[in-house]
């Protein structure tokens, strides 16, 4: 497991979050949407990364995947193979929150702010997520690409470093 438990105001994690394209207020102490969340941080010999799983209450969600866990942010700055890191973050999320909700997890990609990977000459967004088991499932009303992984495709639960099981 590469990921360790962090929090929504951790300085090391905030520094990476400030460089993520969806960061709304660079420099503010908190970088996670309100509500339930899991913040993960990784540091290796070659780089750093962070991941945020948000679990908003369905009644406050205004997209088609209300009730799903959300990957609010993932940024890998040479810390490892991104698709492997995503799988580990999914395993840590499952360990932290329990069984995934029926809609699994969703993430959104702004194709105007993220460069595509060329696959057989075709621009492809979300390739590392797809390699980790996510599938395209539509778009938001605002035109963001939606990717989803269903509960049956989640890896087994695995604790992040520093995670404490609450009984």
C-alpha positions, 0 to 999 in steps of 0.5 A: 500500500502506497497511500497513507491517511491524510486530512483535508487541511494537511499542508503536504497534501495541500501543496499538491492539491494547489496544482490540481486543475480543479482547485478553486481557491489556491492557498486556502487551508482546506482543499476538500468539498464539505462532507464525508471524505477520505484524503490520501497522500503518497510520497516515494523516492520519485514523487508525491501524489494525493487522492480524495474520495468524497461521499456527499449526501445524496440529497445535496447532489445535482448530478445523475450519480447521487449516492455514489462515492466521488473521486474529487481529485487525484494528482500523481507527481511521479509517485508511481504508476497511476492506474495502480495508485487508483486501484490502491486508493479504491481498496483504501476507500473500501476499507475506510467506508465499507462496501461501495454504494450501489452506484460505486464511484464516479469521477469527472474529467474536464476535457478542456483542462486535461490533455488526452492520451492518444490511443491508436491515434484517437484522443482518449480521456481518463485512460489511467482510470479506465486501466483501473476499472472505470468505464465511461458512463455519460456526461454532466449537464456542464459537459464533464466526462463521467467515469464510473466503477461499479461495486463488483469491479472494486478491488478488495479492501486494504487499509491505508497506512495509518488507518485505524479501524473503529469498532 
